[in-house]
């Protein structure tokens, strides 16, 4: 079972809005118990859903409904995901990975998902070892929620998706025209001292539809002409950083 880690600081409750859904249960009986070590209250009934996760494993009971608290901005603390672990990190807006002297290491045989609503910042200190996998993508379906089909025809896309090219100062590339009917240009906003650039294109279900390692240059002419209309993610990685942008195929 995939374990889900959230880092939630007191500051989020003071400055940021978060999403929270809770569960209910049907209580048939209950009471209180006390002793030298303290007191507790208890109830007996049908639990609709209860889950507990620790380093030793996880357990869930009852009817499986979602319970999730997703921060608006998540800065993942320094950590190493060891062999056999499968972790998921999410935020409704931005996830920040490594940087500022922190590390984020995915060991061989481990897997990590990183999901953000608008932006993922993968910084220096991120290491994915040979045999490991890291899947970072933009979605409004968070770790605790059931997956749904997100790729849609252009006429079914919400208005907020019709101008997805907006990016912050951490982005080092842009794509245009966006939306596109097929052909588009990927332009690097800064040229680093790197011999190769990795370009990948994913569907919103996470399926890889294009992958190429190319020599570093200012512009690349690419095409989505052979793909269905919908929303796609372009992931670009150089020696120093990784960025992700949305593009619409009309």
ABEGO torsion letter per residue (X at the ends): XBBBBBBBBAAAAAABBBBBBBBBBBBABBEBBBBAAEBBBBBBEBBABBBBBBAAEBBBBEBBBBBBBBBABBBBBBBBBBBGBBBBBBBAABBBBEEGGBBBBBBBGBBBBBBBAABBBBBBGBBBBBGBBBBBBBBABBAABBBBBABBBAAABBAAAABAABBBAABABBBOBOBBAGBBBBBBABBBBBABBBBBBBBAAGBBABBBBBBBBABBBBBAAABBBEBBBBBBBBAABBBBBBBBBX
